[in-house]
Amino acid sequence: MITYDDFIKVELKIAKIVEVEEIVGAEKLLKLKIDLGGEKRQIVAGIKKAYQAKDLIGKEIVVVVNLEPRMMMGIESNGMLLAASDDNGPVLLIPDKEVPPGSGIK
């Protein structure tokens, strides 16, 4: 179990996916360029088997923005998207209406 004080350290924001690239040699990973409302970042996400790259452009997603950068397949990931999972793989968590990129989640 984590404490409430630990949980509130996690910073969640809405991001808009602006670009998606396949990663050579990666079966599950995609490289996403995201807009956090004035800040652009790249993240690497294991959603390739569930989503076509072209279908992700323009989607709003929930991202953990205050994780330390991590190298994945030689590419730096600067955040983590949140997804549920079902029998077919990951399912993106998305807002039920459009909100500005960079909006905080409480």
C-alpha positions in Angstrom: 0.0 0.0 0.0 1.1 3.5 -0.6 0.2 6.4 1.6 -2.0 9.3 0.5 1.1 11.6 0.7 2.8 9.3 -1.8 -0.2 9.3 -4.1 -0.5 13.1 -4.3 3.1 13.2 -5.6 1.9 11.7 -8.8 1.2 14.5 -11.3 -1.4 13.5 -13.9 -2.2 15.7 -16.9 -4.2 15.6 -20.2 -2.0 15.3 -23.3 -2.9 15.4 -26.9 -1.1 13.0 -29.2 0.4 15.0 -32.1 2.7 12.4 -33.8 3.2 8.6 -33.6 6.2 6.6 -34.9 6.8 2.9 -35.0 10.0 1.8 -33.3 12.1 -0.5 -35.5 12.4 -4.0 -33.8 9.7 -3.3 -31.2 6.7 -5.6 -31.1 4.6 -3.6 -28.6 6.1 -0.1 -28.4 5.2 3.1 -30.2 6.9 6.5 -29.8 4.4 9.2 -29.2 4.9 13.0 -29.4 2.5 14.7 -27.1 1.4 18.2 -26.4 1.0 19.2 -22.7 -0.3 22.7 -23.4 2.8 24.6 -24.3 5.2 21.8 -23.6 6.0 19.0 -26.1 7.3 15.7 -25.0 8.0 12.2 -26.3 6.8 9.1 -24.5 7.2 5.4 -25.4 4.1 3.3 -24.8 3.4 -0.5 -25.1 0.1 -0.1 -27.1 1.2 -1.1 -30.6 -0.8 -4.3 -30.7 -4.0 -2.6 -29.7 -3.8 0.7 -31.7 -2.9 1.7 -35.2 -0.5 4.6 -35.2 -2.7 6.7 -37.6 -5.7 6.3 -35.3 -3.9 7.8 -32.3 -3.2 11.3 -33.8 -5.4 13.9 -32.1 -6.5 11.6 -29.2 -6.4 13.0 -25.7 -4.8 10.8 -23.1 -3.9 10.8 -19.4 -0.2 11.0 -18.7 2.0 10.8 -15.6 4.3 13.7 -16.2 6.6 13.7 -13.2 8.4 10.4 -13.7 12.1 10.3 -14.2 13.0 9.8 -17.9 13.5 6.1 -18.9 15.2 4.6 -21.9 13.2 2.0 -23.8 14.6 0.4 -26.9 17.2 3.2 -27.0 14.6 6.0 -26.9 14.0 8.3 -24.0 10.5 8.3 -22.6 9.4 11.4 -20.6 6.2 10.2 -19.0 3.8 7.3 -19.0 0.3 7.1 -20.4 -2.4 5.4 -18.4 -4.4 2.5 -19.8 -6.7 -0.1 -18.5 -6.5 -3.6 -20.0 -8.9 -6.2 -21.3 -8.7 -9.5 -23.1 -7.4 -7.7 -26.2 -4.7 -5.6 -24.5 -4.4 -2.0 -23.4 -7.3 0.4 -23.5 -6.4 4.1 -23.3 -7.9 6.2 -20.5 -9.4 9.3 -22.3 -11.6 12.2 -21.0 -15.3 12.0 -22.0 -15.1 15.4 -23.5 -12.3 17.5 -25.0 -10.2 19.5 -22.5 -7.2 21.7 -23.1 -3.8 19.8 -23.2 -1.9 20.3 -20.0 -5.1 20.3 -17.8 -4.4 18.8 -14.5 -6.2 15.8 -13.1 -7.4 15.7 -9.5 
